[in-house]
Amino acid sequence: MSRSSQAAPGPRVAAWYIRSPLARTTVSIIALTFTAWVVSFFLIVYTTESGAASLEARGFGPLLLSWLALSAVVSGGYGLGYLVLRNLADGQRMYRRQEVVKLALAESIASMCGGFAIGFLPMIMMADLFLMLAWTFAVGILFSFAVIMPRYAQGWQRALDEGYGHE
């Protein structure tokens, strides 16, 4: 443990008790990130040169369908990344209230990595690879964190209220 976490006062709770139910959290990550990807279609297509060029070359319908397919693949990857992390990490590390953010951010990063791993091959065929990789990163981190953090903050407090906190 770092010095700051050893010196910080307050109760600690194991990650096992902080985490929200796996299936609900995974489905929420997939649903929210898919929604973000679908909404971002209009942002990417109408505000970037590569998006406008793709729209002109392929047409609205085919471009939207391919974007929906990519969105589903990458969003499924985000969910898979979260599932893999939850199955590999035993959750025995103890966290103080202010450290729950670190746990949620780390698990959001793992979720984002799943989106990268699953979506990399389809993305390399896109006109603007850097944009797609950056967008995968941004959506994965931000929207996974938006799902995970509130649940983990509530989970920490619930675990403390139920007597699972340790000094």
Short mmCIF file of the C-alpha atoms (twelve columns), coordinates in Angstrom:
data_MODEL
# 
_entry.id   MODEL 
# 
loop_
_atom_site.group_PDB 
_atom_site.id 
_atom_site.type_symbol 
_atom_site.label_atom_id 
_atom_site.label_alt_id 
_atom_site.label_comp_id 
_atom_site.label_asym_id 
_atom_site.label_seq_id 
_atom_site.Cartn_x 
_atom_site.Cartn_y 
_atom_site.Cartn_z 
_atom_site.pdbx_PDB_model_num 
ATOM 1   C CA . MET A 1   0.000   0.000   0.000   1 
ATOM 2   C CA . SER A 2   1.124   3.539   -0.582  1 
ATOM 3   C CA . ARG A 3   2.035   5.769   2.319   1 
ATOM 4   C CA . SER A 4   -0.956  8.020   1.759   1 
ATOM 5   C CA . SER A 5   -3.422  5.137   2.003   1 
ATOM 6   C CA . GLN A 6   -1.673  3.751   5.112   1 
ATOM 7   C CA . ALA A 7   -1.808  7.124   6.832   1 
ATOM 8   C CA . ALA A 8   -5.379  7.981   5.833   1 
ATOM 9   C CA . PRO A 9   -7.850  7.508   8.661   1 
ATOM 10  C CA . GLY A 10  -11.167 5.806   8.305   1 
ATOM 11  C CA . PRO A 11  -12.701 2.425   7.763   1 
ATOM 12  C CA . ARG A 12  -11.728 0.143   4.901   1 
ATOM 13  C CA . VAL A 13  -13.976 -2.231  2.965   1 
ATOM 14  C CA . ALA A 14  -12.937 -5.120  0.723   1 
ATOM 15  C CA . ALA A 15  -13.643 -4.675  -2.983  1 
ATOM 16  C CA . TRP A 16  -15.692 -7.870  -2.849  1 
ATOM 17  C CA . TYR A 17  -18.349 -6.030  -0.802  1 
ATOM 18  C CA . ILE A 18  -18.080 -2.779  -2.766  1 
ATOM 19  C CA . ARG A 19  -18.742 -4.222  -6.204  1 
ATOM 20  C CA . SER A 20  -22.229 -4.259  -7.639  1 
ATOM 21  C CA . PRO A 21  -23.863 -7.387  -9.115  1 
ATOM 22  C CA . LEU A 22  -21.844 -8.562  -12.107 1 
ATOM 23  C CA . ALA A 23  -24.628 -9.175  -14.627 1 
ATOM 24  C CA . ARG A 24  -26.468 -5.893  -14.004 1 
ATOM 25  C CA . THR A 25  -23.295 -3.841  -14.117 1 
ATOM 26  C CA . THR A 26  -22.067 -5.533  -17.283 1 
ATOM 27  C CA . VAL A 27  -25.387 -5.040  -19.069 1 
ATOM 28  C CA . SER A 28  -25.455 -1.398  -17.955 1 
ATOM 29  C CA . ILE A 29  -21.936 -0.831  -19.302 1 
ATOM 30  C CA . ILE A 30  -22.870 -2.384  -22.637 1 
ATOM 31  C CA . ALA A 31  -26.142 -0.439  -22.898 1 
ATOM 32  C CA . LEU A 32  -24.693 2.950   -21.964 1 
ATOM 33  C CA . THR A 33  -21.610 2.648   -24.140 1 
ATOM 34  C CA . PHE A 34  -23.699 1.406   -27.078 1 
ATOM 35  C CA . THR A 35  -25.979 4.428   -26.681 1 
ATOM 36  C CA . ALA A 36  -22.945 6.725   -26.574 1 
ATOM 37  C CA . TRP A 37  -21.540 5.135   -29.728 1 
ATOM 38  C CA . VAL A 38  -24.849 5.438   -31.595 1 
ATOM 39  C CA . VAL A 39  -25.291 9.088   -30.623 1 
ATOM 40  C CA . SER A 40  -21.686 9.792   -31.560 1 
ATOM 41  C CA . PHE A 41  -22.382 8.621   -35.118 1 
ATOM 42  C CA . PHE A 42  -23.879 12.011  -35.867 1 
ATOM 43  C CA . LEU A 43  -21.033 13.819  -34.141 1 
ATOM 44  C CA . ILE A 44  -18.366 11.944  -36.083 1 
ATOM 45  C CA . VAL A 45  -20.128 11.958  -39.460 1 
ATOM 46  C CA . TYR A 46  -21.157 15.605  -39.467 1 
ATOM 47  C CA . THR A 47  -18.149 17.214  -37.751 1 
ATOM 48  C CA . THR A 48  -15.105 15.406  -39.152 1 
ATOM 49  C CA . GLU A 49  -13.658 15.347  -42.635 1 
ATOM 50  C CA . SER A 50  -13.315 11.579  -42.646 1 
ATOM 51  C CA . GLY A 51  -16.926 11.208  -41.509 1 
ATOM 52  C CA . ALA A 52  -18.175 13.502  -44.254 1 
ATOM 53  C CA . ALA A 53  -16.090 11.646  -46.843 1 
ATOM 54  C CA . SER A 54  -17.468 8.297   -45.662 1 
ATOM 55  C CA . LEU A 55  -21.010 9.641   -45.792 1 
ATOM 56  C CA . GLU A 56  -20.511 10.884  -49.338 1 
ATOM 57  C CA . ALA A 57  -18.875 7.657   -50.514 1 
ATOM 58  C CA . ARG A 58  -21.212 5.123   -48.876 1 
ATOM 59  C CA . GLY A 59  -24.478 6.901   -48.187 1 
ATOM 60  C CA . PHE A 60  -26.352 7.380   -44.938 1 
ATOM 61  C CA . GLY A 61  -28.026 3.955   -44.613 1 
ATOM 62  C CA . PRO A 62  -25.010 1.712   -45.212 1 
ATOM 63  C CA . LEU A 63  -22.777 3.947   -43.091 1 
ATOM 64  C CA . LEU A 64  -25.266 3.920   -40.215 1 
ATOM 65  C CA . LEU A 65  -25.604 0.128   -40.378 1 
ATOM 66  C CA . SER A 66  -21.844 -0.368  -40.308 1 
ATOM 67  C CA . TRP A 67  -21.584 2.097   -37.407 1 
ATOM 68  C CA . LEU A 68  -24.275 0.192   -35.495 1 
ATOM 69  C CA . ALA A 69  -22.390 -3.056  -36.063 1 
ATOM 70  C CA . LEU A 70  -19.117 -1.504  -34.894 1 
ATOM 71  C CA . SER A 71  -20.916 0.024   -31.907 1 
ATOM 72  C CA . ALA A 72  -22.303 -3.365  -30.904 1 
ATOM 73  C CA . VAL A 73  -18.915 -5.065  -31.261 1 
ATOM 74  C CA . VAL A 74  -17.008 -2.448  -29.264 1 
ATOM 75  C CA . SER A 75  -19.710 -2.131  -26.583 1 
ATOM 76  C CA . GLY A 76  -19.742 -5.902  -26.203 1 
ATOM 77  C CA . GLY A 77  -15.967 -5.693  -25.825 1 
ATOM 78  C CA . TYR A 78  -16.345 -3.173  -23.017 1 
ATOM 79  C CA . GLY A 79  -18.654 -5.595  -21.232 1 
ATOM 80  C CA . LEU A 80  -16.289 -8.481  -21.871 1 
ATOM 81  C CA . GLY A 81  -13.353 -6.487  -20.472 1 
ATOM 82  C CA . TYR A 82  -15.324 -5.856  -17.294 1 
ATOM 83  C CA . LEU A 83  -16.335 -9.528  -17.038 1 
ATOM 84  C CA . VAL A 84  -12.742 -10.695 -17.449 1 
ATOM 85  C CA . LEU A 85  -11.496 -8.309  -14.780 1 
ATOM 86  C CA . ARG A 86  -14.191 -9.313  -12.307 1 
ATOM 87  C CA . ASN A 87  -13.402 -12.990 -12.842 1 
ATOM 88  C CA . LEU A 88  -9.654  -12.487 -12.429 1 
ATOM 89  C CA . ALA A 89  -9.583  -10.030 -9.512  1 
ATOM 90  C CA . ASP A 90  -10.576 -11.649 -6.243  1 
ATOM 91  C CA . GLY A 91  -11.671 -8.402  -4.584  1 
ATOM 92  C CA . GLN A 92  -9.831  -8.861  -1.300  1 
ATOM 93  C CA . ARG A 93  -8.001  -5.529  -1.360  1 
ATOM 94  C CA . MET A 94  -9.362  -3.063  1.181   1 
ATOM 95  C CA . TYR A 95  -10.457 0.456   0.176   1 
ATOM 96  C CA . ARG A 96  -11.205 3.587   2.137   1 
ATOM 97  C CA . ARG A 97  -14.030 5.824   0.946   1 
ATOM 98  C CA . GLN A 98  -11.715 8.139   -0.997  1 
ATOM 99  C CA . GLU A 99  -9.989  5.163   -2.662  1 
ATOM 100 C CA . VAL A 100 -13.175 3.817   -4.244  1 
ATOM 101 C CA . VAL A 101 -12.529 6.222   -7.136  1 
ATOM 102 C CA . LYS A 102 -9.266  4.367   -7.853  1 
ATOM 103 C CA . LEU A 103 -11.086 1.037   -7.913  1 
ATOM 104 C CA . ALA A 104 -13.802 2.343   -10.229 1 
ATOM 105 C CA . LEU A 105 -11.264 3.986   -12.547 1 
ATOM 106 C CA . ALA A 106 -9.136  0.838   -12.724 1 
ATOM 107 C CA . GLU A 107 -12.163 -1.270  -13.575 1 
ATOM 108 C CA . SER A 108 -13.238 1.303   -16.185 1 
ATOM 109 C CA . ILE A 109 -9.802  1.026   -17.772 1 
ATOM 110 C CA . ALA A 110 -10.145 -2.758  -17.875 1 
ATOM 111 C CA . SER A 111 -13.529 -2.351  -19.521 1 
ATOM 112 C CA . MET A 112 -12.049 0.020   -22.095 1 
ATOM 113 C CA . CYS A 113 -9.293  -2.495  -22.850 1 
ATOM 114 C CA . GLY A 114 -11.940 -5.058  -23.735 1 
ATOM 115 C CA . GLY A 115 -13.427 -2.644  -26.263 1 
ATOM 116 C CA . PHE A 116 -9.992  -2.096  -27.779 1 
ATOM 117 C CA . ALA A 117 -9.258  -5.807  -27.982 1 
ATOM 118 C CA . ILE A 118 -12.554 -6.761  -29.586 1 
ATOM 119 C CA . GLY A 119 -12.938 -3.693  -31.801 1 
ATOM 120 C CA . PHE A 120 -9.379  -3.335  -33.050 1 
ATOM 121 C CA . LEU A 121 -9.711  -5.391  -36.236 1 
ATOM 122 C CA . PRO A 122 -12.866 -3.677  -37.507 1 
ATOM 123 C CA . MET A 123 -11.438 -0.274  -36.601 1 
ATOM 124 C CA . ILE A 124 -8.257  -0.676  -38.614 1 
ATOM 125 C CA . MET A 125 -10.427 -0.707  -41.721 1 
ATOM 126 C CA . MET A 126 -11.855 2.738   -40.919 1 
ATOM 127 C CA . ALA A 127 -10.713 5.845   -42.769 1 
ATOM 128 C CA . ASP A 128 -9.457  7.609   -39.630 1 
ATOM 129 C CA . LEU A 129 -7.868  4.994   -37.381 1 
ATOM 130 C CA . PHE A 130 -6.580  7.472   -34.790 1 
ATOM 131 C CA . LEU A 131 -10.029 9.006   -34.376 1 
ATOM 132 C CA . MET A 132 -11.602 5.593   -33.885 1 
ATOM 133 C CA . LEU A 133 -9.005  4.469   -31.351 1 
ATOM 134 C CA . ALA A 134 -9.280  7.748   -29.446 1 
ATOM 135 C CA . TRP A 135 -13.069 7.496   -29.483 1 
ATOM 136 C CA . THR A 136 -12.911 3.908   -28.233 1 
ATOM 137 C CA . PHE A 137 -10.684 5.080   -25.395 1 
ATOM 138 C CA . ALA A 138 -12.856 8.074   -24.474 1 
ATOM 139 C CA . VAL A 139 -16.205 6.293   -24.582 1 
ATOM 140 C CA . GLY A 140 -14.834 3.235   -22.797 1 
ATOM 141 C CA . ILE A 141 -13.302 5.096   -19.889 1 
ATOM 142 C CA . LEU A 142 -15.905 7.811   -19.408 1 
ATOM 143 C CA . PHE A 143 -19.094 5.840   -19.828 1 
ATOM 144 C CA . SER A 144 -17.883 2.730   -17.995 1 
ATOM 145 C CA . PHE A 145 -16.828 4.979   -15.128 1 
ATOM 146 C CA . ALA A 146 -20.258 6.642   -15.212 1 
ATOM 147 C CA . VAL A 147 -21.834 3.223   -14.657 1 
ATOM 148 C CA . ILE A 148 -19.336 1.843   -12.146 1 
ATOM 149 C CA . MET A 149 -18.529 4.753   -9.817  1 
ATOM 150 C CA . PRO A 150 -22.002 5.513   -8.414  1 
ATOM 151 C CA . ARG A 151 -22.638 1.820   -7.820  1 
ATOM 152 C CA . TYR A 152 -19.321 1.358   -6.044  1 
ATOM 153 C CA . ALA A 153 -19.827 4.448   -3.882  1 
ATOM 154 C CA . GLN A 154 -23.199 3.051   -2.802  1 
ATOM 155 C CA . GLY A 155 -21.670 -0.396  -2.355  1 
ATOM 156 C CA . TRP A 156 -18.946 0.969   -0.081  1 
ATOM 157 C CA . GLN A 157 -21.489 2.723   2.127   1 
ATOM 158 C CA . ARG A 158 -23.825 -0.283  2.165   1 
ATOM 159 C CA . ALA A 159 -20.956 -2.607  3.154   1 
ATOM 160 C CA . LEU A 160 -19.949 -0.236  5.938   1 
ATOM 161 C CA . ASP A 161 -23.551 -0.031  7.191   1 
ATOM 162 C CA . GLU A 162 -23.785 -3.836  7.169   1 
ATOM 163 C CA . GLY A 163 -20.664 -4.160  9.306   1 
ATOM 164 C CA . TYR A 164 -18.085 -5.167  6.697   1 
ATOM 165 C CA . GLY A 165 -15.829 -2.173  7.363   1 
ATOM 166 C CA . HIS A 166 -12.497 -2.567  9.160   1 
ATOM 167 C CA . GLU A 167 -10.361 0.071   10.848  1 
# 
